[in-house]
Amino acid sequence: QTQNDYICEWLPHKEEFMRVLLELEAPPDPRNCISCGTDGLYRCTDCLHQP
């Protein structure tokens, strides 16, 4: 097979490929505070300014 053949074979799957790549870039769910476990991406607003 040529490179063109491989690309033609892959093209129908490009949307799924991009969806998976973008999912891997997103932070995991649930996004809980690493300190107290409540809702928050890294730390909730209560724990944000604490060591």
Steps between C-alpha positions, in 0.01 A plus 500: 500500500607857438476787748201627305324165551557519875362854517195404294440210739533731804285791377162343588625468862640852542203636701525219757878543516467873570227441761723258691801734482296790635353284778852410611590870524210579735536473878350181646151484647414552779703815552541496877717711728827318574491623860144448627325305221224754423426629150796684347749444216811502720383661821162632600464871580525423875833316469650715221715725720603237754830309489 
